[in-house]
Amino acid sequence: MLEMAGYKSIALDIAQRIVSGEFPIQSKISGRTLLASEYHVSPETIRKAIGLLKDENIVSVSQGKEIVIISDQNAYDYINRNNYLKSVYSLKQDLQQLLAQKKQIDSKFDALLTEIINTSDRLQNLKPYHPVEIKVSDESHAVGKTIANLQFWQNTGATIVALRRGTQVSISPGPHVILGVNDVIVVVGDGHVQERTERFINEFQSEE
């Protein structure tokens, strides 16, 4: 957290926000009280952070304690001199971008899954079909076994249409695919397919 890191990290964070354009040149940033509330630190910590930025000619502070952005180039240089530390703000931006990418990938995956089902005569006979995702737990008896070894369809009545493994997605995995911990299998079947498959994968215990 920035509070733990202190005023230097806050100064870097504000500099990063200036470079990113959130705080444009000649704009005024919030007063110290508001900044203290935003960063959850004392006004004194904010005063020190602004003091650093003032010393670097990144901001100016008037007698009325108004903070004005005066140089994004100096802010950029300041960040680079400090090993271009990524601020909490920039990490938040990265996270938002990753979430947007994930949403886009999930949307494409859903569209592909629908296309697979619609173009498969065998799957079209499953009316209604209910594509569901089942995650393989670390205690599952299925770990280390192939789909064929598990006699998956015979035990669940479900058809595996895809397998997610980390960021990789396999469409229609073959019978010799070995299941691993945290694999996510996407199956279709009748209205009870999720319950049966979940029970078989994560609750069923093979006899010793």
Residue pairs with C-beta under 8 A, 6 or more apart in sequence:
1 40
1 88
2 9
2 10
2 13
2 39
2 40
2 41
2 88
3 39
3 40
3 41
3 45
6 45
7 41
7 45
7 46
7 48
7 49
7 52
8 49
8 52
9 85
9 87
10 39
10 41
10 45
10 46
10 49
11 49
11 50
11 52
11 53
11 78
12 78
12 79
12 82
12 85
12 87
13 39
13 87
13 88
13 89
14 23
14 29
14 49
14 50
14 53
15 53
15 58
15 75
15 76
15 78
15 79
16 75
16 79
16 86
16 87
16 89
16 90
17 23
17 87
17 89
18 58
18 69
18 72
18 75
19 72
19 75
19 76
19 79
20 89
20 90
20 93
21 72
22 89
23 29
23 69
24 69
25 69
25 70
25 71
25 72
26 68
26 69
26 70
27 68
27 69
28 66
28 67
28 68
28 69
29 35
29 59
29 67
29 68
29 69
30 38
30 67
31 65
31 67
32 43
32 46
32 47
32 50
32 65
33 43
35 46
36 42
36 43
36 45
36 46
39 45
39 46
50 59
50 61
50 67
53 59
53 75
53 78
54 60
54 61
56 74
56 75
56 77
56 78
57 70
57 71
57 74
58 69
58 70
58 71
58 74
58 75
58 78
59 67
59 68
59 69
59 70
60 67
60 68
60 70
61 67
61 68
62 68
79 85
86 94
109 162
109 169
112 171
113 131
113 161
113 162
113 186
116 123
116 161
116 162
116 171
116 172
117 123
117 124
117 129
117 131
117 161
117 188
118 124
122 159
123 129
123 159
123 161
123 188
126 159
126 188
126 189
126 190
128 190
128 191
129 188
129 189
129 190
130 188
130 189
130 190
130 191
130 193
130 194
131 161
131 186
131 187
131 188
132 186
132 187
132 188
132 193
132 194
132 197
133 164
133 184
133 185
133 186
134 184
134 185
134 187
134 194
134 197
134 198
134 201
134 202
135 182
135 183
135 184
136 142
136 143
136 179
136 180
136 181
136 182
136 183
136 184
136 185
136 201
136 202
137 181
137 201
137 202
138 181
138 182
139 202
140 179
140 181
140 201
140 202
141 204
141 205
141 206
142 150
142 179
142 201
143 179
143 180
143 181
144 178
144 179
144 180
145 178
145 179
146 175
146 176
146 177
146 178
146 179
147 160
147 173
147 174
147 175
147 176
147 177
147 179
148 175
148 176
150 179
152 158
152 160
152 200
153 159
155 200
155 204
156 187
156 189
156 193
156 196
156 197
156 200
157 189
157 190
157 193
157 196
158 187
158 188
158 189
158 193
158 196
158 197
159 187
159 188
159 189
160 172
160 173
160 185
160 186
160 187
161 171
161 172
161 186
161 187
161 188
162 169
162 170
162 171
162 172
162 173
162 185
162 186
163 169
163 170
163 173
163 177
163 183
163 184
163 185
163 186
164 183
164 184
164 185
164 186
165 180
165 182
165 183
165 184
170 177
179 185
185 197
185 201
187 193
187 194
187 197
189 196
189 197
